[in-house]
C-alpha cells in the first residue's frame, strides 16, 4: 500500500509529475498478484488526474468490487 500512497502524493502535486509516473504506476499495478479496492481506486485516480479518462473508465468498469468510495 505504501507504493500507492507515494504515487497518489506525486499525482496530487501536479499533472506534469503524474504523467511521468503513470507508466511506472501501471506496471506496478499490472504486476500485483492481489489488488484491493485501494489499489484499484488509486490507479483509476492516477489515470483520471493525468487526463486519461478512457483508461480511468475502463479500469473502473473492470474493478471486481466497487463501493461508495470508489
Gaussian input, Z-matrix of N, CA and C with variables (Angstrom, degrees):
# hf/3-21g

backbone

0 1
 N
 C     1     B1
 C     2     B2     1     A1
 N     3     B3     2     A2     1     D1
 C     4     B4     3     A3     2     D2
 C     5     B5     4     A4     3     D3
 N     6     B6     5     A5     4     D4
 C     7     B7     6     A6     5     D5
 C     8     B8     7     A7     6     D6
 N     9     B9     8     A8     7     D7
 C    10    B10     9     A9     8     D8
 C    11    B11    10    A10     9     D9
 N    12    B12    11    A11    10    D10
 C    13    B13    12    A12    11    D11
 C    14    B14    13    A13    12    D12
 N    15    B15    14    A14    13    D13
 C    16    B16    15    A15    14    D14
 C    17    B17    16    A16    15    D15
 N    18    B18    17    A17    16    D16
 C    19    B19    18    A18    17    D17
 C    20    B20    19    A19    18    D18
 N    21    B21    20    A20    19    D19
 C    22    B22    21    A21    20    D20
 C    23    B23    22    A22    21    D21
 N    24    B24    23    A23    22    D22
 C    25    B25    24    A24    23    D23
 C    26    B26    25    A25    24    D24
 N    27    B27    26    A26    25    D25
 C    28    B28    27    A27    26    D26
 C    29    B29    28    A28    27    D27
 N    30    B30    29    A29    28    D28
 C    31    B31    30    A30    29    D29
 C    32    B32    31    A31    30    D30
 N    33    B33    32    A32    31    D31
 C    34    B34    33    A33    32    D32
 C    35    B35    34    A34    33    D33
 N    36    B36    35    A35    34    D34
 C    37    B37    36    A36    35    D35
 C    38    B38    37    A37    36    D36
 N    39    B39    38    A38    37    D37
 C    40    B40    39    A39    38    D38
 C    41    B41    40    A40    39    D39
 N    42    B42    41    A41    40    D40
 C    43    B43    42    A42    41    D41
 C    44    B44    43    A43    42    D42
 N    45    B45    44    A44    43    D43
 C    46    B46    45    A45    44    D44
 C    47    B47    46    A46    45    D45
 N    48    B48    47    A47    46    D46
 C    49    B49    48    A48    47    D47
 C    50    B50    49    A49    48    D48
 N    51    B51    50    A50    49    D49
 C    52    B52    51    A51    50    D50
 C    53    B53    52    A52    51    D51
 N    54    B54    53    A53    52    D52
 C    55    B55    54    A54    53    D53
 C    56    B56    55    A55    54    D54
 N    57    B57    56    A56    55    D55
 C    58    B58    57    A57    56    D56
 C    59    B59    58    A58    57    D57
 N    60    B60    59    A59    58    D58
 C    61    B61    60    A60    59    D59
 C    62    B62    61    A61    60    D60
 N    63    B63    62    A62    61    D61
 C    64    B64    63    A63    62    D62
 C    65    B65    64    A64    63    D63
 N    66    B66    65    A65    64    D64
 C    67    B67    66    A66    65    D65
 C    68    B68    67    A67    66    D66
 N    69    B69    68    A68    67    D67
 C    70    B70    69    A69    68    D68
 C    71    B71    70    A70    69    D69
 N    72    B72    71    A71    70    D70
 C    73    B73    72    A72    71    D71
 C    74    B74    73    A73    72    D72
 N    75    B75    74    A74    73    D73
 C    76    B76    75    A75    74    D74
 C    77    B77    76    A76    75    D75
 N    78    B78    77    A77    76    D76
 C    79    B79    78    A78    77    D77
 C    80    B80    79    A79    78    D78
 N    81    B81    80    A80    79    D79
 C    82    B82    81    A81    80    D80
 C    83    B83    82    A82    81    D81
 N    84    B84    83    A83    82    D82
 C    85    B85    84    A84    83    D83
 C    86    B86    85    A85    84    D84
 N    87    B87    86    A86    85    D85
 C    88    B88    87    A87    86    D86
 C    89    B89    88    A88    87    D87
 N    90    B90    89    A89    88    D88
 C    91    B91    90    A90    89    D89
 C    92    B92    91    A91    90    D90
 N    93    B93    92    A92    91    D91
 C    94    B94    93    A93    92    D92
 C    95    B95    94    A94    93    D93
 N    96    B96    95    A95    94    D94
 C    97    B97    96    A96    95    D95
 C    98    B98    97    A97    96    D96
 N    99    B99    98    A98    97    D97
 C   100   B100    99    A99    98    D98
 C   101   B101   100   A100    99    D99
 N   102   B102   101   A101   100   D100
 C   103   B103   102   A102   101   D101
 C   104   B104   103   A103   102   D102
 N   105   B105   104   A104   103   D103
 C   106   B106   105   A105   104   D104
 C   107   B107   106   A106   105   D105
 N   108   B108   107   A107   106   D106
 C   109   B109   108   A108   107   D107
 C   110   B110   109   A109   108   D108
 N   111   B111   110   A110   109   D109
 C   112   B112   111   A111   110   D110
 C   113   B113   112   A112   111   D111
 N   114   B114   113   A113   112   D112
 C   115   B115   114   A114   113   D113
 C   116   B116   115   A115   114   D114
 N   117   B117   116   A116   115   D115
 C   118   B118   117   A117   116   D116
 C   119   B119   118   A118   117   D117
 N   120   B120   119   A119   118   D118
 C   121   B121   120   A120   119   D119
 C   122   B122   121   A121   120   D120
 N   123   B123   122   A122   121   D121
 C   124   B124   123   A123   122   D122
 C   125   B125   124   A124   123   D123
 N   126   B126   125   A125   124   D124
 C   127   B127   126   A126   125   D125
 C   128   B128   127   A127   126   D126
 N   129   B129   128   A128   127   D127
 C   130   B130   129   A129   128   D128
 C   131   B131   130   A130   129   D129
 N   132   B132   131   A131   130   D130
 C   133   B133   132   A132   131   D131
 C   134   B134   133   A133   132   D132
 N   135   B135   134   A134   133   D133
 C   136   B136   135   A135   134   D134
 C   137   B137   136   A136   135   D135
 N   138   B138   137   A137   136   D136
 C   139   B139   138   A138   137   D137
 C   140   B140   139   A139   138   D138
 N   141   B141   140   A140   139   D139
 C   142   B142   141   A141   140   D140
 C   143   B143   142   A142   141   D141
 N   144   B144   143   A143   142   D142
 C   145   B145   144   A144   143   D143
 C   146   B146   145   A145   144   D144
 N   147   B147   146   A146   145   D145
 C   148   B148   147   A147   146   D146
 C   149   B149   148   A148   147   D147
 N   150   B150   149   A149   148   D148
 C   151   B151   150   A150   149   D149
 C   152   B152   151   A151   150   D150
 N   153   B153   152   A152   151   D151
 C   154   B154   153   A153   152   D152
 C   155   B155   154   A154   153   D153
 N   156   B156   155   A155   154   D154
 C   157   B157   156   A156   155   D155
 C   158   B158   157   A157   156   D156
 N   159   B159   158   A158   157   D157
 C   160   B160   159   A159   158   D158
 C   161   B161   160   A160   159   D159
 N   162   B162   161   A161   160   D160
 C   163   B163   162   A162   161   D161
 C   164   B164   163   A163   162   D162
 N   165   B165   164   A164   163   D163
 C   166   B166   165   A165   164   D164
 C   167   B167   166   A166   165   D165
 N   168   B168   167   A167   166   D166
 C   169   B169   168   A168   167   D167
 C   170   B170   169   A169   168   D168
 N   171   B171   170   A170   169   D169
 C   172   B172   171   A171   170   D170
 C   173   B173   172   A172   171   D171
 N   174   B174   173   A173   172   D172
 C   175   B175   174   A174   173   D173
 C   176   B176   175   A175   174   D174
 N   177   B177   176   A176   175   D175
 C   178   B178   177   A177   176   D176
 C   179   B179   178   A178   177   D177
 N   180   B180   179   A179   178   D178
 C   181   B181   180   A180   179   D179
 C   182   B182   181   A181   180   D180
 N   183   B183   182   A182   181   D181
 C   184   B184   183   A183   182   D182
 C   185   B185   184   A184   183   D183
 N   186   B186   185   A185   184   D184
 C   187   B187   186   A186   185   D185
 C   188   B188   187   A187   186   D186
 N   189   B189   188   A188   187   D187
 C   190   B190   189   A189   188   D188
 C   191   B191   190   A190   189   D189
 N   192   B192   191   A191   190   D190
 C   193   B193   192   A192   191   D191
 C   194   B194   193   A193   192   D192
 N   195   B195   194   A194   193   D193
 C   196   B196   195   A195   194   D194
 C   197   B197   196   A196   195   D195
 N   198   B198   197   A197   196   D196
 C   199   B199   198   A198   197   D197
 C   200   B200   199   A199   198   D198
 N   201   B201   200   A200   199   D199
 C   202   B202   201   A201   200   D200
 C   203   B203   202   A202   201   D201
 N   204   B204   203   A203   202   D202
 C   205   B205   204   A204   203   D203
 C   206   B206   205   A205   204   D204
 N   207   B207   206   A206   205   D205
 C   208   B208   207   A207   206   D206
 C   209   B209   208   A208   207   D207

   B1=1.4415
   B2=1.5203
   B3=1.2964
   B4=1.4610
   B5=1.5270
   B6=1.3182
   B7=1.4626
   B8=1.5170
   B9=1.3378
   B10=1.4601
   B11=1.5120
   B12=1.3287
   B13=1.4676
   B14=1.5169
   B15=1.3252
   B16=1.4528
   B17=1.5241
   B18=1.3073
   B19=1.4658
   B20=1.5194
   B21=1.3279
   B22=1.4575
   B23=1.5187
   B24=1.3233
   B25=1.4688
   B26=1.5214
   B27=1.3120
   B28=1.4628
   B29=1.5156
   B30=1.3106
   B31=1.4594
   B32=1.5161
   B33=1.3158
   B34=1.4613
   B35=1.5236
   B36=1.3271
   B37=1.4590
   B38=1.5152
   B39=1.2951
   B40=1.4537
   B41=1.5124
   B42=1.3188
   B43=1.4597
   B44=1.5189
   B45=1.3210
   B46=1.4627
   B47=1.5208
   B48=1.3009
   B49=1.4626
   B50=1.5166
   B51=1.3116
   B52=1.4673
   B53=1.5224
   B54=1.3267
   B55=1.4624
   B56=1.5134
   B57=1.3000
   B58=1.4572
   B59=1.5109
   B60=1.3073
   B61=1.4602
   B62=1.5195
   B63=1.3125
   B64=1.4601
   B65=1.5319
   B66=1.3027
   B67=1.4640
   B68=1.5221
   B69=1.3452
   B70=1.4649
   B71=1.5219
   B72=1.3301
   B73=1.4625
   B74=1.5188
   B75=1.3065
   B76=1.4717
   B77=1.5207
   B78=1.3277
   B79=1.4648
   B80=1.5289
   B81=1.3284
   B82=1.4629
   B83=1.5266
   B84=1.3207
   B85=1.4669
   B86=1.5257
   B87=1.3202
   B88=1.4656
   B89=1.5301
   B90=1.3221
   B91=1.4602
   B92=1.5274
   B93=1.3261
   B94=1.4665
   B95=1.5220
   B96=1.3231
   B97=1.4602
   B98=1.5205
   B99=1.3223
   B100=1.4610
   B101=1.5142
   B102=1.3333
   B103=1.4601
   B104=1.5213
   B105=1.3333
   B106=1.4529
   B107=1.5302
   B108=1.3187
   B109=1.4615
   B110=1.5244
   B111=1.3247
   B112=1.4649
   B113=1.5224
   B114=1.3216
   B115=1.4694
   B116=1.5258
   B117=1.3290
   B118=1.4646
   B119=1.5260
   B120=1.3177
   B121=1.4561
   B122=1.5206
   B123=1.3166
   B124=1.4656
   B125=1.5157
   B126=1.3142
   B127=1.4640
   B128=1.5186
   B129=1.3159
   B130=1.4704
   B131=1.5216
   B132=1.3180
   B133=1.4618
   B134=1.5250
   B135=1.3184
   B136=1.4694
   B137=1.5269
   B138=1.3100
   B139=1.4644
   B140=1.5269
   B141=1.3256
   B142=1.4676
   B143=1.5213
   B144=1.3192
   B145=1.4679
   B146=1.5190
   B147=1.3154
   B148=1.4654
   B149=1.5255
   B150=1.3315
   B151=1.4542
   B152=1.5136
   B153=1.3280
   B154=1.4657
   B155=1.5279
   B156=1.3201
   B157=1.4532
   B158=1.5194
   B159=1.3151
   B160=1.4726
   B161=1.5319
   B162=1.3293
   B163=1.4655
   B164=1.5197
   B165=1.3327
   B166=1.4650
   B167=1.5274
   B168=1.3190
   B169=1.4633
   B170=1.5277
   B171=1.3238
   B172=1.4677
   B173=1.5344
   B174=1.3296
   B175=1.4621
   B176=1.5259
   B177=1.3357
   B178=1.4675
   B179=1.5237
   B180=1.3151
   B181=1.4641
   B182=1.5228
   B183=1.3366
   B184=1.4633
   B185=1.5216
   B186=1.3355
   B187=1.4682
   B188=1.5176
   B189=1.3212
   B190=1.4622
   B191=1.5243
   B192=1.3256
   B193=1.4629
   B194=1.5175
   B195=1.3110
   B196=1.4636
   B197=1.5180
   B198=1.3184
   B199=1.4565
   B200=1.5114
   B201=1.3098
   B202=1.4577
   B203=1.5318
   B204=1.3233
   B205=1.4651
   B206=1.5176
   B207=1.3062
   B208=1.4710
   B209=1.5015
   A1=110.75
   A2=118.97
   A3=122.31
   A4=111.54
   A5=117.39
   A6=121.22
   A7=110.14
   A8=117.69
   A9=120.95
   A10=111.88
   A11=117.29
   A12=120.06
   A13=109.43
   A14=117.77
   A15=121.75
   A16=111.56
   A17=117.74
   A18=121.53
   A19=110.03
   A20=117.60
   A21=120.71
   A22=111.54
   A23=117.08
   A24=120.41
   A25=111.27
   A26=117.17
   A27=120.51
   A28=109.96
   A29=116.81
   A30=120.57
   A31=111.98
   A32=117.38
   A33=118.67
   A34=111.45
   A35=117.21
   A36=121.20
   A37=112.32
   A38=117.70
   A39=120.47
   A40=112.32
   A41=114.59
   A42=120.74
   A43=111.34
   A44=118.32
   A45=120.68
   A46=111.79
   A47=117.25
   A48=120.44
   A49=110.94
   A50=117.12
   A51=122.18
   A52=111.32
   A53=116.06
   A54=119.67
   A55=110.84
   A56=117.71
   A57=121.22
   A58=113.35
   A59=116.92
   A60=121.44
   A61=113.76
   A62=117.91
   A63=120.03
   A64=111.73
   A65=117.17
   A66=120.23
   A67=110.75
   A68=116.08
   A69=119.86
   A70=110.65
   A71=115.69
   A72=120.05
   A73=111.29
   A74=115.65
   A75=119.48
   A76=111.30
   A77=116.76
   A78=120.18
   A79=110.27
   A80=116.24
   A81=119.94
   A82=109.96
   A83=116.38
   A84=121.61
   A85=110.97
   A86=116.80
   A87=120.87
   A88=112.71
   A89=116.94
   A90=120.65
   A91=113.36
   A92=117.14
   A93=120.12
   A94=109.94
   A95=116.28
   A96=119.90
   A97=110.91
   A98=117.09
   A99=122.41
   A100=108.41
   A101=116.07
   A102=121.38
   A103=108.93
   A104=116.07
   A105=119.56
   A106=109.98
   A107=116.34
   A108=121.41
   A109=110.57
   A110=116.96
   A111=120.68
   A112=111.43
   A113=117.77
   A114=121.13
   A115=110.69
   A116=116.81
   A117=120.52
   A118=110.86
   A119=116.89
   A120=121.44
   A121=111.01
   A122=117.06
   A123=120.59
   A124=111.47
   A125=116.50
   A126=119.79
   A127=111.16
   A128=117.05
   A129=120.29
   A130=109.13
   A131=116.87
   A132=121.91
   A133=112.33
   A134=117.07
   A135=121.30
   A136=110.13
   A137=117.00
   A138=120.19
   A139=111.33
   A140=116.91
   A141=120.57
   A142=111.18
   A143=117.53
   A144=121.02
   A145=112.04
   A146=116.28
   A147=120.02
   A148=111.39
   A149=116.78
   A150=120.54
   A151=114.51
   A152=117.16
   A153=121.78
   A154=108.50
   A155=115.62
   A156=120.87
   A157=113.02
   A158=117.22
   A159=120.24
   A160=109.70
   A161=116.44
   A162=119.76
   A163=111.48
   A164=116.73
   A165=120.56
   A166=110.47
   A167=116.64
   A168=120.84
   A169=111.19
   A170=116.24
   A171=120.36
   A172=110.46
   A173=116.22
   A174=120.02
   A175=111.10
   A176=115.83
   A177=119.12
   A178=111.05
   A179=116.29
   A180=120.43
   A181=112.41
   A182=117.60
   A183=122.03
   A184=112.69
   A185=117.31
   A186=120.29
   A187=110.20
   A188=117.62
   A189=119.56
   A190=112.51
   A191=116.55
   A192=120.65
   A193=108.38
   A194=116.32
   A195=120.86
   A196=108.96
   A197=114.65
   A198=119.90
   A199=109.65
   A200=117.68
   A201=121.87
   A202=112.05
   A203=116.95
   A204=121.10
   A205=112.75
   A206=117.98
   A207=119.65
   A208=109.55
   D1=-28.72
   D2=-179.12
   D3=-58.08
   D4=-37.23
   D5=178.23
   D6=-59.64
   D7=-43.20
   D8=-178.29
   D9=-69.03
   D10=-33.46
   D11=176.53
   D12=-64.44
   D13=-43.83
   D14=178.85
   D15=-63.86
   D16=-44.33
   D17=179.97
   D18=-63.93
   D19=-42.79
   D20=178.98
   D21=-62.88
   D22=-38.35
   D23=178.32
   D24=-65.99
   D25=-42.42
   D26=178.04
   D27=-61.21
   D28=-44.05
   D29=-178.13
   D30=-68.42
   D31=-30.89
   D32=178.51
   D33=-74.54
   D34=-18.96
   D35=177.76
   D36=-73.14
   D37=-25.26
   D38=178.38
   D39=159.89
   D40=150.43
   D41=-176.98
   D42=-63.83
   D43=-37.36
   D44=-178.88
   D45=-58.22
   D46=-44.11
   D47=178.56
   D48=-70.47
   D49=-34.27
   D50=-177.87
   D51=-66.44
   D52=-44.79
   D53=-177.62
   D54=-59.60
   D55=-37.76
   D56=178.21
   D57=-65.97
   D58=-25.68
   D59=-177.53
   D60=-101.32
   D61=-7.96
   D62=-174.74
   D63=-61.96
   D64=-35.50
   D65=179.17
   D66=-68.09
   D67=-39.75
   D68=176.77
   D69=-64.42
   D70=-43.74
   D71=179.95
   D72=-61.90
   D73=-42.88
   D74=-179.09
   D75=-66.14
   D76=-37.34
   D77=178.49
   D78=-63.49
   D79=-44.90
   D80=178.12
   D81=-61.26
   D82=-45.37
   D83=-180.00
   D84=-60.48
   D85=-46.82
   D86=-178.26
   D87=-64.98
   D88=-27.86
   D89=-178.58
   D90=-88.34
   D91=-7.04
   D92=179.86
   D93=-68.66
   D94=134.92
   D95=177.70
   D96=-80.79
   D97=-31.26
   D98=176.96
   D99=-131.22
   D100=130.13
   D101=179.88
   D102=-118.55
   D103=122.08
   D104=176.79
   D105=-91.11
   D106=178.23
   D107=-178.30
   D108=-59.48
   D109=-37.99
   D110=179.54
   D111=-61.93
   D112=-43.06
   D113=179.40
   D114=-64.21
   D115=-45.47
   D116=179.70
   D117=-62.06
   D118=-48.50
   D119=-177.91
   D120=-64.06
   D121=-39.28
   D122=178.06
   D123=-63.20
   D124=-42.13
   D125=-179.17
   D126=-68.04
   D127=-39.76
   D128=175.83
   D129=-60.99
   D130=-43.85
   D131=-179.94
   D132=-63.26
   D133=-41.17
   D134=178.34
   D135=-59.57
   D136=-47.10
   D137=179.07
   D138=-63.60
   D139=-43.49
   D140=-178.55
   D141=-63.98
   D142=-44.13
   D143=-179.78
   D144=-65.89
   D145=-27.87
   D146=178.14
   D147=-82.51
   D148=-4.33
   D149=179.51
   D150=88.51
   D151=5.82
   D152=179.72
   D153=-93.24
   D154=74.41
   D155=-174.96
   D156=-71.07
   D157=-26.53
   D158=177.82
   D159=-64.32
   D160=-48.01
   D161=178.72
   D162=-66.85
   D163=-38.39
   D164=178.60
   D165=-60.40
   D166=-46.11
   D167=-179.94
   D168=-65.39
   D169=-41.36
   D170=179.92
   D171=-61.66
   D172=-45.86
   D173=178.75
   D174=-63.33
   D175=-42.60
   D176=178.91
   D177=-58.64
   D178=-42.96
   D179=179.96
   D180=-68.26
   D181=-25.72
   D182=179.24
   D183=-83.95
   D184=-13.67
   D185=-178.20
   D186=-56.90
   D187=126.11
   D188=-178.90
   D189=-72.03
   D190=-24.75
   D191=-177.41
   D192=-138.01
   D193=123.56
   D194=178.38
   D195=-123.83
   D196=148.04
   D197=175.20
   D198=-140.05
   D199=-174.30
   D200=-177.01
   D201=-57.26
   D202=-38.50
   D203=-177.55
   D204=-72.06
   D205=-30.19
   D206=-177.66
   D207=-82.38

